[in-house]
């Protein structure tokens, strides 16, 4: 028996070139545009599709006229997807032109809407490529960064090409683009201004989203931290593009190295006094906190500040404002978050966090939950900047000391007592005596049992004797008189 003859394998068919795909797309468009004119059903939807097809034809004509379009690596992946969409539109055109074709009206409407959506996305990607100018020049390889002697025009082209990759490229394109951006900002901080002006910063900020790929988000945080630390203009642009909210969320739930870079970026942004840092930072923070507790959050920044800002006569009689104020006061998640910012935030975040803690009507259980920030508040009472810090820190601390457990906790630490002693020193002209006296008054409000257990009376009685300023009874009287400060 003769062995079966094995036929030779067929040679692998090479995929069509970009030029061939573009030619097929052009021919299909030439056929589709007039074919849609005769369709009478779903007229408004086909009018939208026809408009998009016409825009697409114009864009493709412009791409064909670009001398280096075939060299750009971003375009080839777009063309097959576009061809697939157009074939789908062609099928829908045939179905809508065939009176005998039976398909549910709602299903057909859905199919037409999806096709329009796909075309919109693909048209947007092509427009980005054309606007960037990368199709009119020889291929810019992302890893080949311009050298120090490169002209401004060359650097601008490189930046535009880089951000184009961040917007429409795949994962690998985006990753390499971010790595090149980080390298550029690390090696030449003067390039940051050009990056902020010529690059699409909002695209970079979008990569900070928690839904973005982990590797891209980590690189984006690094790039943003370098950008905001490079000067006033980059910092301002990054802030205006809304980076604070995503950065704060990253600080809450990312790995330690990423948190550190995000914290550095937040600190750089909020260091600029011209930025409305507090509003954006806290509104975003509140939104996250209240969403986690299924609580309604503020619709506008104005309502937020009306709610927690200085209360005018009759202001809280407004039911909506009072409701928002009550929600914030009762949100354990929010109270804990601002206590953490008092301990670990920069000076501006500490200031507004202490102010919030002083203003909100917090439950005793929540006051106990944030007792760990009392030492930080005591330290902030010695800060001369920003204006008002000593007062809000004192008020926040006095508020927390209204709970017996917190009074015991504060005086248990010797360093806290020593800090109070130093602030009460007559030679201390940095802190007004009314602030430490108010804290002593809050501690003594618990009566002799708390004072006795903490050895508070011997400590302050000794102060009175050594400084010869007050007697112990006079200090107690001052404490009584100061209780209105909280």
ChimeraX attribute file (.defattr): number of C-alpha atoms within 10 A of each C-alpha:
attribute: neighborCount
match mode: 1-to-1
recipient: residues
	/A:1	3
	/A:2	4
	/A:3	5
	/A:4	6
	/A:5	6
	/A:6	6
	/A:7	6
	/A:8	6
	/A:9	6
	/A:10	6
	/A:11	6
	/A:12	6
	/A:13	6
	/A:14	6
	/A:15	8
	/A:16	10
	/A:17	11
	/A:18	18
	/A:19	14
	/A:20	11
	/A:21	17
	/A:22	21
	/A:23	14
	/A:24	14
	/A:25	21
	/A:26	17
	/A:27	11
	/A:28	15
	/A:29	20
	/A:30	14
	/A:31	11
	/A:32	20
	/A:33	17
	/A:34	11
	/A:35	15
	/A:36	21
	/A:37	13
	/A:38	11
	/A:39	17
	/A:40	11
	/A:41	12
	/A:42	13
	/A:43	13
	/A:44	10
	/A:45	14
	/A:46	20
	/A:47	14
	/A:48	13
	/A:49	22
	/A:50	19
	/A:51	13
	/A:52	18
	/A:53	22
	/A:54	14
	/A:55	15
	/A:56	23
	/A:57	17
	/A:58	11
	/A:59	16
	/A:60	19
	/A:61	13
	/A:62	13
	/A:63	21
	/A:64	15
	/A:65	12
	/A:66	16
	/A:67	12
	/A:68	15
	/A:69	24
	/A:70	18
	/A:71	16
	/A:72	18
	/A:73	15
	/A:74	22
	/A:75	19
	/A:76	17
	/A:77	13
	/A:78	17
	/A:79	19
	/A:80	16
	/A:81	13
	/A:82	20
	/A:83	18
	/A:84	12
	/A:85	18
	/A:86	20
	/A:87	15
	/A:88	15
	/A:89	22
	/A:90	19
	/A:91	12
	/A:92	17
	/A:93	19
	/A:94	16
	/A:95	16
	/A:96	21
	/A:97	16
	/A:98	11
	/A:99	9
	/A:100	8
	/A:101	10
	/A:102	10
	/A:103	10
	/A:104	9
	/A:105	11
	/A:106	9
	/A:107	10
	/A:108	16
	/A:109	13
	/A:110	12
	/A:111	15
	/A:112	21
	/A:113	16
	/A:114	14
	/A:115	17
	/A:116	21
	/A:117	14
	/A:118	16
	/A:119	22
	/A:120	16
	/A:121	13
	/A:122	18
	/A:123	21
	/A:124	14
	/A:125	18
	/A:126	19
	/A:127	15
	/A:128	18
	/A:129	24
	/A:130	19
	/A:131	11
	/A:132	20
	/A:133	14
	/A:134	24
	/A:135	25
	/A:136	16
	/A:137	14
	/A:138	13
	/A:139	16
	/A:140	21
	/A:141	13
	/A:142	19
	/A:143	13
	/A:144	9
	/A:145	17
	/A:146	18
	/A:147	11
	/A:148	9
	/A:149	8
	/A:150	10
	/A:151	11
	/A:152	12
	/A:153	9
	/A:154	15
	/A:155	21
	/A:156	19
	/A:157	19
	/A:158	25
	/A:159	29
	/A:160	23
	/A:161	24
	/A:162	27
	/A:163	24
	/A:164	26
	/A:165	24
	/A:166	23
	/A:167	18
	/A:168	21
	/A:169	20
	/A:170	12
	/A:171	14
	/A:172	12
	/A:173	19
	/A:174	23
	/A:175	20
	/A:176	18
	/A:177	25
	/A:178	26
	/A:179	18
	/A:180	20
	/A:181	29
	/A:182	21
	/A:183	15
	/A:184	22
	/A:185	20
	/A:186	16
	/A:187	11
	/A:188	13
	/A:189	15
	/A:190	13
	/A:191	19
	/A:192	24
	/A:193	19
	/A:194	16
	/A:195	22
	/A:196	19
	/A:197	14
	/A:198	16
	/A:199	22
	/A:200	18
	/A:201	21
	/A:202	14
	/A:203	15
	/A:204	24
	/A:205	22
	/A:206	18
	/A:207	23
	/A:208	25
	/A:209	19
	/A:210	15
	/A:211	9
	/A:212	13
	/A:213	13
	/A:214	14
	/A:215	12
	/A:216	23
	/A:217	24
	/A:218	22
	/A:219	23
	/A:220	28
	/A:221	29
	/A:222	22
	/A:223	24
	/A:224	28
	/A:225	26
	/A:226	25
	/A:227	29
	/A:228	24
	/A:229	18
	/A:230	20
	/A:231	15
	/A:232	15
	/A:233	16
	/A:234	23
	/A:235	27
	/A:236	16
	/A:237	18
	/A:238	22
	/A:239	22
	/A:240	15
	/A:241	15
	/A:242	17
	/A:243	26
	/A:244	26
	/A:245	20
	/A:246	20
	/A:247	26
	/A:248	20
	/A:249	18
	/A:250	23
	/A:251	18
	/A:252	11
	/A:253	11
	/A:254	16
	/A:255	11
	/A:256	10
	/A:257	12
	/A:258	20
	/A:259	20
	/A:260	17
	/A:261	21
	/A:262	28
	/A:263	21
	/A:264	20
	/A:265	27
	/A:266	27
	/A:267	20
	/A:268	20
	/A:269	25
	/A:270	21
	/A:271	16
	/A:272	14
	/A:273	9
	/A:274	10
	/A:275	15
	/A:276	13
	/A:277	18
	/A:278	15
	/A:279	15
	/A:280	18
	/A:281	20
	/A:282	20
	/A:283	19
	/A:284	18
	/A:285	20
	/A:286	22
	/A:287	17
	/A:288	19
	/A:289	21
	/A:290	19
	/A:291	12
	/A:292	12
	/A:293	12
	/A:294	9
	/A:295	15
	/A:296	13
	/A:297	18
	/A:298	17
	/A:299	10
	/A:300	9
	/A:301	14
	/A:302	10
	/A:303	14
	/A:304	19
	/A:305	14
	/A:306	16
	/A:307	23
	/A:308	20
	/A:309	13
	/A:310	10
	/A:311	12
	/A:312	8
	/A:313	7
	/A:314	7
	/A:315	13
	/A:316	16
	/A:317	10
	/A:318	9
	/A:319	10
	/A:320	12
	/A:321	18
	/A:322	15
	/A:323	15
	/A:324	21
	/A:325	19
	/A:326	15
	/A:327	17
	/A:328	25
	/A:329	20
	/A:330	16
	/A:331	20
	/A:332	20
	/A:333	16
	/A:334	21
	/A:335	23
	/A:336	19
	/A:337	17
	/A:338	25
	/A:339	25
	/A:340	16
	/A:341	19
	/A:342	27
	/A:343	19
	/A:344	14
	/A:345	17
	/A:346	17
	/A:347	20
	/A:348	20
	/A:349	23
	/A:350	23
	/A:351	25
	/A:352	20
	/A:353	26
	/A:354	28
	/A:355	22
	/A:356	20
	/A:357	24
	/A:358	22
	/A:359	21
	/A:360	20
	/A:361	15
	/A:362	19
	/A:363	15
	/A:364	16
	/A:365	10
	/A:366	17
	/A:367	24
	/A:368	16
	/A:369	15
	/A:370	18
	/A:371	20
	/A:372	18
	/A:373	22
	/A:374	25
	/A:375	18
	/A:376	18
	/A:377	25
	/A:378	24
	/A:379	16
	/A:380	23
	/A:381	25
	/A:382	21
	/A:383	17
	/A:384	12
	/A:385	12
	/A:386	10
	/A:387	10
	/A:388	13
	/A:389	23
	/A:390	25
	/A:391	21
	/A:392	26
	/A:393	30
	/A:394	29
	/A:395	25
	/A:396	23
	/A:397	29
	/A:398	25
	/A:399	22
	/A:400	27
	/A:401	29
	/A:402	17
	/A:403	20
	/A:404	16
	/A:405	16
	/A:406	22
	/A:407	25
	/A:408	17
	/A:409	17
	/A:410	21
	/A:411	19
	/A:412	14
	/A:413	12
	/A:414	11
	/A:415	12
	/A:416	17
	/A:417	19
	/A:418	13
	/A:419	16
	/A:420	21
	/A:421	14
	/A:422	15
	/A:423	23
	/A:424	22
	/A:425	16
	/A:426	13
	/A:427	9
	/A:428	11
	/A:429	10
	/A:430	12
	/A:431	19
	/A:432	16
	/A:433	15
	/A:434	19
	/A:435	26
	/A:436	24
	/A:437	24
	/A:438	24
	/A:439	25
	/A:440	25
	/A:441	23
	/A:442	25
	/A:443	25
	/A:444	21
	/A:445	19
	/A:446	17
	/A:447	9
	/A:448	12
	/A:449	9
	/A:450	18
	/A:451	18
	/A:452	12
	/A:453	12
	/A:454	21
	/A:455	12
	/A:456	18
	/A:457	16
	/A:458	13
	/A:459	13
	/A:460	21
	/A:461	15
	/A:462	14
	/A:463	20
	/A:464	19
	/A:465	12
	/A:466	11
	/A:467	13
	/A:468	10
	/A:469	13
	/A:470	17
	/A:471	16
	/A:472	17
	/A:473	11
	/A:474	12
	/A:475	19
	/A:476	18
	/A:477	13
	/A:478	18
	/A:479	22
	/A:480	17
	/A:481	14
	/A:482	19
	/A:483	17
	/A:484	10
	/A:485	17
	/A:486	21
